[in-house]
């Protein structure tokens, strides 16, 4: 049944917007969610949190005139419950049905699609280079981007296509000229916004090392190699080649203070090495990743901040609310950064999580080999990113 096919419930049901729900969760309020999607969708991707109680009861359980008492018994009747689904149609019906049975309920506006539209900018307070550095955070998928601005100029690293207008609007509000949009690599979990921003007059930049994967639009953008620099006011963004997650994986050192590592190193894990060449090529990619980490990343000063392209539920934010951490702290906390190459490869390959949803189609889209409209692009990237190796196998004691 499509969302538009659900009958309108007789009871009036309040709607809560995604931002308000996130504010409640962030404030530590105890929240109970009733997720009315199918169990397979729920198991793959849902709203979690230490103070979140999440129930999964698919919408079809509420379609009968006489709802099974065992179903209703699962739902708390002594406090408010927020019902959600994929797009908001089923949850409105379920919430209305529950309201008719005397439950205190509301439903999430636009469902998980609305949750995926949340995109927040948080200042990296420990960044001590020229200008100001913001970290964009997409809680639904853990995607991170970086917006640097100084003296009327700005750059965005790892932009998302879905938020192209957001970057332009933020630049306008800050009174800066968005000059560069840089990608760290060919992403496998979301659609890049570099080409869209380039079409809006921003200089799009991709790693030269990624072109050989079959990028169809390389001649239309700027390509960058190890050691290249880009000026943003008085701040310098330096290209640092760090292959491993992909052959073209590239980091950007932002004014010597923070290394944007893309999917090479996260604050809770390291990259998975199997998304470009599959299981067969993963061992060699893992060895390449080890060399990049040891020779290009860990040789930087211990107080250099690391900011990856993603965070997972295992990541603990810093005091400023960003998912960043000094290199020295990561070395102390992550076994994978202190073992030899053979042990590293074994660790990384020992417990690989599921690959990102639709990753092959997303890669093809980011290479320019597959064309999708904005709605298709948004749908393709819904769900967890899964670009990291297993946190359980890599973390220290």
C-alpha positions as CSV (number, residue, x, y, z in Angstrom):
1,X,0.0,0.0,0.0
2,X,1.3,3.4,-1.0
3,X,1.4,6.2,1.6
4,X,-1.3,8.1,-0.4
5,X,-3.6,5.1,-0.1
6,X,-4.0,5.1,3.6
7,X,-7.3,6.4,4.9
8,X,-7.4,9.6,6.9
9,X,-7.8,8.7,10.6
10,X,-10.8,10.1,12.4
11,X,-8.7,11.2,15.3
12,X,-6.7,14.4,15.1
13,X,-3.0,13.6,15.3
14,X,-0.2,16.0,16.0
15,X,2.8,16.1,13.7
16,X,6.4,16.5,15.0
17,X,9.1,17.8,12.6
18,X,12.5,15.9,12.4
19,X,14.5,18.8,13.9
20,X,12.3,18.9,17.0
21,X,12.6,15.2,17.5
22,X,16.4,15.4,17.2
23,X,16.5,18.3,19.7
24,X,14.6,16.1,22.2
25,X,17.0,13.2,21.7
26,X,20.0,15.5,22.0
27,X,18.7,17.1,25.2
28,X,18.6,13.6,26.8
29,X,14.8,13.4,26.9
30,X,13.5,9.8,27.0
31,X,11.8,9.2,23.6
32,X,9.7,6.3,22.5
33,X,9.4,5.6,18.8
34,X,7.1,3.2,17.1
35,X,8.6,2.4,13.7
36,X,5.9,1.2,11.3
37,X,8.2,0.2,8.4
38,X,8.8,-3.4,7.4
39,X,11.2,-5.3,9.7
40,X,13.9,-5.6,7.0
41,X,14.0,-1.8,6.6
42,X,14.0,-1.3,10.3
43,X,16.8,-3.8,10.8
44,X,18.9,-2.0,8.2
45,X,18.4,1.6,9.4
46,X,16.6,3.3,12.2
47,X,16.8,6.1,14.7
48,X,18.8,5.1,17.8
49,X,20.1,6.7,20.9
50,X,20.9,5.9,24.5
51,X,17.6,7.6,25.6
52,X,15.6,6.2,22.6
53,X,13.2,3.3,23.0
54,X,12.4,1.9,19.6
55,X,9.7,-0.5,18.7
56,X,9.1,-2.1,15.3
57,X,5.5,-3.0,14.5
58,X,4.8,-2.9,10.7
59,X,1.8,-0.8,9.6
60,X,-0.2,-3.7,8.3
61,X,-0.7,-4.9,11.9
62,X,-3.0,-1.8,12.3
63,X,-5.1,-2.3,9.1
64,X,-7.6,-4.7,10.6
65,X,-10.8,-3.3,12.2
66,X,-10.1,-5.4,15.3
67,X,-6.4,-4.9,16.1
68,X,-4.7,-7.9,17.9
69,X,-4.5,-7.2,21.6
70,X,-0.9,-8.5,21.7
71,X,0.0,-5.8,19.2
72,X,-1.5,-3.0,21.4
73,X,0.1,-4.5,24.5
74,X,3.6,-3.7,23.1
75,X,2.9,0.0,23.0
76,X,3.3,2.1,26.1
77,X,0.1,3.8,27.2
78,X,1.5,5.9,30.0
79,X,3.6,8.4,27.9
80,X,3.8,9.9,24.5
81,X,4.8,7.7,21.5
82,X,6.1,9.1,18.2
83,X,5.1,7.0,15.2
84,X,7.2,7.0,12.1
85,X,7.5,5.3,8.7
86,X,9.4,5.9,5.4
87,X,7.6,9.0,4.2
88,X,4.9,9.9,6.7
89,X,1.7,8.4,5.2
90,X,1.6,5.1,7.1
91,X,2.7,6.7,10.4
92,X,-0.2,9.2,10.3
93,X,-2.7,6.4,9.8
94,X,-1.1,4.2,12.6
95,X,-0.9,7.2,14.9
96,X,-4.6,8.1,14.3
97,X,-5.6,4.5,14.9
98,X,-3.7,4.5,18.2
99,X,-5.2,7.8,19.2
100,X,-8.7,6.3,18.7
101,X,-7.7,3.6,21.1
102,X,-6.7,6.3,23.7
103,X,-2.9,6.4,23.2
104,X,-0.9,9.6,23.5
105,X,0.7,9.7,20.1
106,X,2.1,12.0,17.3
107,X,3.8,11.1,14.1
108,X,7.1,12.1,12.4
109,X,6.7,14.5,9.5
110,X,8.0,13.0,6.3
111,X,9.2,9.9,8.2
112,X,12.7,8.7,7.7
113,X,13.0,10.8,4.5
114,X,12.5,13.8,6.8
115,X,15.1,12.5,9.2
116,X,17.5,12.2,6.3
117,X,17.0,15.9,5.5
118,X,18.5,17.0,8.8
119,X,21.9,18.6,8.2
120,X,23.7,20.6,10.9
121,X,26.7,22.8,10.9
122,X,28.9,22.7,14.0
123,X,32.1,24.8,14.5
124,X,35.3,22.9,15.1
125,X,36.5,24.9,18.1
126,X,39.9,23.2,18.3
127,X,40.8,24.2,14.7
128,X,43.6,26.8,15.1
129,X,44.3,27.6,11.4
130,X,43.3,30.8,9.7
131,X,39.6,31.4,9.5
132,X,36.7,29.3,10.7
133,X,36.0,25.6,10.1
134,X,32.5,24.1,10.3
135,X,31.7,20.4,10.3
136,X,28.4,19.5,8.5
137,X,26.7,16.5,10.1
138,X,24.0,14.4,8.7
139,X,22.8,12.2,11.6
140,X,20.7,9.8,9.4
141,X,23.7,8.4,7.6
142,X,26.6,9.8,9.6
143,X,27.9,11.8,6.6
144,X,30.3,14.6,7.4
145,X,31.5,17.6,5.4
146,X,33.8,20.6,6.1
147,X,33.2,24.3,5.3
148,X,36.2,26.5,5.7
149,X,35.9,30.3,5.3
150,X,38.3,33.2,5.8
151,X,38.6,36.8,4.5
152,X,35.6,36.6,2.2
153,X,36.4,33.2,0.7
154,X,35.3,29.7,1.4
155,X,35.6,26.0,0.4
156,X,33.5,22.9,1.0
157,X,35.0,19.4,1.3
158,X,32.9,16.3,0.6
159,X,29.7,18.2,-0.2
160,X,26.4,16.2,-0.7
161,X,24.3,16.7,-3.7
162,X,21.1,16.8,-1.6
163,X,22.4,20.0,0.1
164,X,23.8,22.0,-2.8
165,X,21.5,24.9,-2.1
166,X,22.4,24.8,1.6
167,X,26.1,25.4,1.0
168,X,25.3,28.3,-1.3
169,X,22.8,29.8,1.1
170,X,25.3,29.4,4.0
171,X,28.0,31.1,2.0
172,X,25.7,34.0,1.2
173,X,24.6,34.3,4.8
174,X,28.2,34.4,5.9
175,X,29.1,37.0,3.2
176,X,31.7,34.8,1.6
177,X,32.5,33.6,-1.9
178,X,32.4,29.8,-2.1
179,X,35.4,29.2,-4.3
180,X,36.1,25.4,-4.1
181,X,34.1,22.2,-3.8
182,X,36.5,19.3,-3.2
183,X,35.9,15.6,-3.0
184,X,38.2,13.2,-1.1
185,X,37.3,10.2,-3.4
186,X,34.6,8.5,-5.4
187,X,32.0,8.0,-2.7
188,X,30.1,4.7,-2.3
189,X,27.4,5.8,0.1
190,X,26.1,9.1,-1.1
191,X,25.8,11.2,-4.2
192,X,28.5,13.9,-4.4
193,X,27.6,17.6,-4.8
194,X,30.8,18.6,-6.5
195,X,29.4,18.7,-10.0
196,X,26.3,20.5,-9.0
197,X,28.3,23.2,-7.2
198,X,30.6,23.5,-10.2
199,X,27.5,24.1,-12.3
200,X,26.7,27.0,-9.9
201,X,30.1,28.6,-10.5
202,X,32.1,27.0,-7.7
203,X,35.4,25.3,-8.8
204,X,34.9,21.6,-8.5
205,X,37.9,19.6,-7.5
206,X,38.5,15.8,-7.6
207,X,41.6,13.7,-7.1
208,X,43.6,13.0,-10.2
209,X,44.2,9.5,-8.9
210,X,40.4,8.8,-9.0
211,X,40.0,9.6,-12.7
212,X,41.3,6.2,-13.8
213,X,38.3,4.5,-12.2
214,X,36.2,5.8,-15.1
215,X,35.3,9.4,-14.2
216,X,33.4,10.7,-17.3
217,X,33.5,14.4,-16.4
218,X,37.2,14.9,-15.3
219,X,37.9,17.4,-18.2
220,X,35.1,19.7,-16.8
221,X,36.6,19.9,-13.3
222,X,40.0,20.7,-11.7
223,X,42.0,17.6,-10.7
224,X,44.4,17.6,-7.8
225,X,47.5,15.6,-7.0
226,X,49.6,15.1,-3.9
227,X,51.1,18.3,-2.7
228,X,48.8,20.7,-4.5
229,X,47.4,23.6,-2.5
230,X,44.3,25.8,-2.6
231,X,44.1,29.2,-0.9
232,X,41.0,30.2,1.1
233,X,41.8,33.7,2.4
234,X,45.0,33.2,4.4
235,X,44.2,29.5,5.0
236,X,45.8,26.7,2.9
237,X,44.2,23.4,1.9
238,X,46.9,20.9,1.0
239,X,46.2,17.7,-1.0
240,X,47.6,14.5,0.7
241,X,47.4,11.3,-1.2
242,X,46.2,8.5,1.1
243,X,45.1,5.5,-1.0
244,X,43.6,2.4,0.5
245,X,39.9,2.8,0.9
246,X,40.0,3.4,-2.8
247,X,43.0,3.9,-5.1
248,X,42.1,7.6,-5.4
249,X,41.5,8.2,-1.8
250,X,42.8,11.7,-0.9
251,X,43.0,13.6,2.3
252,X,43.1,17.4,2.7
253,X,45.2,19.1,5.4
254,X,43.4,22.3,6.3
255,X,45.9,25.0,7.3
256,X,48.1,22.4,9.1
257,X,45.5,22.0,11.8
258,X,42.9,19.4,10.7
259,X,43.3,16.5,8.3
260,X,40.1,15.8,6.4
261,X,40.6,12.0,5.9
262,X,37.6,11.1,3.8
263,X,37.0,7.4,4.3
264,X,40.6,6.6,5.2
265,X,40.5,7.1,8.9
266,X,37.6,7.8,11.2
267,X,37.7,8.8,14.9
268,X,36.4,5.3,15.8
269,X,37.7,3.1,13.0
270,X,39.6,2.8,9.7
271,X,38.3,2.4,6.2
272,X,37.0,-0.8,4.7
273,X,39.1,-1.8,1.7
274,X,36.7,-3.8,-0.5
275,X,34.4,-1.3,-2.2
276,X,36.5,-0.7,-5.3
277,X,37.9,-4.1,-6.1
278,X,35.7,-6.4,-4.0
279,X,36.8,-9.2,-1.8
280,X,39.5,-10.3,-4.2
281,X,41.3,-6.9,-4.2
282,X,40.6,-6.1,-0.5
283,X,43.9,-7.5,0.9
284,X,46.1,-5.4,-1.4
285,X,43.9,-2.4,-0.7
286,X,44.3,-3.0,3.1
287,X,48.1,-3.1,2.7
288,X,47.9,0.2,0.8
289,X,45.8,1.7,3.5
290,X,48.3,0.6,6.2
291,X,51.1,2.4,4.3
292,X,49.0,5.6,3.9
293,X,48.1,5.7,7.5
294,X,51.6,5.0,8.8
295,X,53.5,7.1,6.3
296,X,51.2,10.0,5.5
297,X,48.8,10.4,8.4
298,X,50.5,9.2,11.6
299,X,53.7,11.2,10.7
300,X,51.8,14.4,11.3
301,X,52.0,16.1,14.7
302,X,50.0,14.3,17.5
303,X,47.8,17.4,18.0
304,X,46.7,17.5,14.4
305,X,42.9,16.9,14.3
306,X,41.4,14.2,12.2
307,X,38.0,14.6,10.7
308,X,36.6,11.8,8.6
309,X,33.7,11.8,6.1
310,X,31.5,9.7,8.4
311,X,30.7,8.9,12.0
312,X,29.0,5.8,13.4
313,X,26.9,5.1,16.5
314,X,30.2,4.0,18.1
315,X,31.8,7.5,17.7
316,X,31.9,9.8,20.7
317,X,31.7,13.5,19.8
318,X,34.3,16.0,21.1
319,X,33.3,18.6,23.7
320,X,32.5,21.0,20.8
321,X,30.0,18.5,19.4
322,X,32.2,17.7,16.3
323,X,33.4,14.2,15.4
324,X,37.0,15.1,15.4
325,X,40.0,13.9,17.5
326,X,43.8,14.5,17.6
327,X,46.0,11.9,15.9
328,X,47.8,11.2,19.1
329,X,44.6,10.2,20.9
330,X,43.5,7.9,18.1
331,X,46.9,6.1,18.2
332,X,46.3,5.5,22.0
333,X,42.8,4.3,21.5
334,X,42.8,2.2,18.3
335,X,44.8,-1.0,18.1
336,X,44.7,-1.0,14.3
337,X,47.1,2.0,14.3
338,X,49.8,0.4,16.3
339,X,50.1,-3.2,14.9
340,X,52.3,-4.3,12.0
341,X,51.1,-4.6,8.4
342,X,50.1,-8.2,8.5
343,X,48.2,-7.9,11.7
344,X,46.5,-4.7,10.3
345,X,45.3,-6.5,7.2
346,X,44.0,-9.4,9.3
347,X,42.2,-7.1,11.6
348,X,40.6,-5.0,8.8
349,X,39.4,-8.1,6.9
350,X,38.3,-10.1,9.9
351,X,34.8,-8.7,10.4
352,X,33.6,-6.7,7.4
353,X,30.1,-5.1,7.9
354,X,27.5,-5.2,5.1
355,X,28.3,-3.0,2.1
356,X,26.4,0.3,1.8
357,X,23.0,0.0,0.2
358,X,23.0,0.7,-3.5
359,X,26.7,1.2,-3.4
360,X,27.4,0.0,-7.0
361,X,24.7,2.4,-8.4
362,X,26.0,5.2,-6.2
363,X,29.6,4.7,-7.4
364,X,28.4,4.6,-11.0
365,X,26.5,7.9,-10.5
366,X,29.5,9.6,-8.9
367,X,31.7,8.4,-11.8
368,X,29.2,10.1,-14.2
369,X,28.3,6.7,-15.8
370,X,24.8,6.8,-14.4
371,X,22.4,9.7,-14.4
372,X,19.7,10.1,-11.8
373,X,17.4,13.0,-10.9
374,X,17.4,14.6,-7.5
375,X,14.7,12.5,-6.0
376,X,16.3,9.3,-7.2
377,X,19.7,10.5,-5.8
378,X,18.1,11.2,-2.4
379,X,16.5,7.7,-2.3
380,X,19.6,5.9,-3.4
381,X,21.6,7.2,-0.4
382,X,19.1,6.5,2.3
383,X,20.4,4.2,5.0
384,X,23.7,3.6,6.9
385,X,27.0,4.5,5.3
386,X,28.9,1.3,6.3
387,X,32.2,2.6,4.8
388,X,34.3,1.7,7.9
389,X,35.7,-1.6,9.0
390,X,34.1,-3.1,12.1
391,X,34.7,-1.0,15.2
392,X,34.7,-4.1,17.4
393,X,37.7,-5.7,15.7
394,X,39.8,-2.5,15.5
395,X,39.3,-0.7,18.8
396,X,41.7,-0.9,21.7
397,X,40.8,-2.5,25.1
